Amino acid sequence: MRPEFLPFARPSISDEDVQAVTDVLRSGWITTGVKCAELEAGFTDRLGTTSAVATTSATAAMHLALVALGIGPGDEVITPSMTWVSTVNMIVRLGATPVFVDVDRETLMATAAGIDSAVTDRTRAIIPVDYAGAAIDMAGIRAIGVARGIPVIEDAAHAIGTRRSDGEEVGQVGTAIFSLHPIKTITSGEGGVLVTDDEAFGENIRRLRFHGLGVDAWERGQQGRSPQAEVLEPGFKYNLPDMNAALGLSQFHRLDEFIDRRRDLALRYRERLASIPGLTPLGDAETTGRHAWHLFIVRVDPETAGVDRADFMAALKSKNIGTGIHFRAIHTQKWFVDHPDRWRGTDLANTEWNSDRICSLPLFPDMSDADVDDVVAAIRDAVPSSSGVPA
Ligand SMILES: Cc1ncc(COP(=O)(O)O)c(C=O)c1O
């Protein structure tokens, strides 16, 4: 057994990251300022898009996007049930109705056809999710948005640095949100970024991020702008402090290095797990060019593997190996079960099948190849179907 616990995720923090945050702490300005602006410029420069607005989380970014779109009671928003509950909470809190579509059984991503069939005359937004670092079929989904006049906000919380099969990087086109939470590919402690190629929409998000004022605190304090900025509409307090932005910016410089290491680890898992019956990694989406490998997910099928997911996770834990579930389907969670009038859903068979079986294995850039081999050895001990199957 491993002497040290192997978590399923851990941020890779370098001396440069520590120095970047320390410099901000000593600078005399620790809330939103020049570092936040530099982080935003990093995103617009890399993606060649018009606007990037950094927020305290991707959830906050999605909240602002939905408010900016005017989503409210009577409106429907199409999204998968197989996602993190935070975005759906925002839809519900605005009084709108989430409409859950099923996902592809192998990629956990919604399909353009499934989304198209869920559109009604009350649909006001579509939120597709790039799952685990793969790229969803945005060409197909954008076509629906254009044909039906429905805005699309891509939930790219998992997909900083992901590329589509045509080479386009996620966030280059349209509007997307990224997460800088500590388990994500790069982190600012907590944080999110909304990117958009719609300049007016970006300006609206920027205003809503900071009380709905015409200028933010940094502009007023440092740029000599009027201290008496007016509230143009009631806004929120979702601005990303420079302490966080400095960490995010320092990490941003290592994004491609992180993704390369994650890919190597993921391919090692794939190769070593391929022969175990009943333990199936997610499949490849043909719409993905470069996978960011935010998560490495397997499905534990009790009938074939001879062990159910709970016992599988407990067995790994007993060997000092952490795992996670990303995610339990939203419509199966208590509040949604208790409030069937607050959401709608199509047939969710693939979502439910996966919700009962998915398990995320440890994956982070500072893991060694030997760490992967430890996990695989623990899995082989935990899964009866692997006995007699050559390693
Ligand atoms: C698919 C998805 N969307 C949105 C979020 C929200 O991100 P944040 O924690 O930055 O608010 C997450 C976070 O895990 C996520 O997985």
Ligand as a Chemical Component Dictionary entry (heavy atoms), coordinates in Angstrom:
data_LIG
# 
_chem_comp.id                   LIG 
_chem_comp.type                 NON-POLYMER 
_chem_comp.pdbx_formal_charge   0 
_chem_comp.three_letter_code    LIG 
# 
loop_
_chem_comp_atom.comp_id 
_chem_comp_atom.atom_id 
_chem_comp_atom.alt_atom_id 
_chem_comp_atom.type_symbol 
_chem_comp_atom.charge 
_chem_comp_atom.model_Cartn_x 
_chem_comp_atom.model_Cartn_y 
_chem_comp_atom.model_Cartn_z 
_chem_comp_atom.pdbx_ordinal 
LIG C1 C1 C 0 -19.189 21.632 -15.789 1  
LIG C2 C2 C 0 -18.935 22.694 -14.753 2  
LIG N1 N1 N 0 -19.517 23.888 -14.888 3  
LIG C3 C3 C 0 -19.318 24.872 -13.996 4  
LIG C4 C4 C 0 -18.529 24.682 -12.887 5  
LIG C5 C5 C 0 -18.380 25.781 -11.894 6  
LIG O1 O1 O 0 -17.058 26.199 -11.718 7  
LIG P1 P1 P 0 -16.650 27.039 -10.440 8  
LIG O2 O2 O 0 -16.338 26.080 -9.348  9  
LIG O3 O3 O 0 -15.432 27.825 -10.888 10 
LIG O4 O4 O 0 -17.778 27.932 -10.109 11 
LIG C6 C6 C 0 -17.889 23.454 -12.707 12 
LIG C7 C7 C 0 -17.035 23.224 -11.531 13 
LIG O5 O5 O 0 -16.646 22.136 -11.208 14 
LIG C8 C8 C 0 -18.104 22.431 -13.651 15 
LIG O6 O6 O 0 -17.532 21.232 -13.502 16 
# 
loop_
_chem_comp_bond.comp_id 
_chem_comp_bond.atom_id_1 
_chem_comp_bond.atom_id_2 
_chem_comp_bond.value_order 
_chem_comp_bond.pdbx_ordinal 
LIG C1 C2 SING 1  
LIG C2 N1 SING 2  
LIG C2 C8 DOUB 3  
LIG N1 C3 DOUB 4  
LIG C3 C4 SING 5  
LIG C4 C5 SING 6  
LIG C4 C6 DOUB 7  
LIG C5 O1 SING 8  
LIG O1 P1 SING 9  
LIG P1 O2 DOUB 10 
LIG P1 O3 SING 11 
LIG P1 O4 SING 12 
LIG C6 C7 SING 13 
LIG C6 C8 SING 14 
LIG C7 O5 DOUB 15 
LIG C8 O6 SING 16 
# 
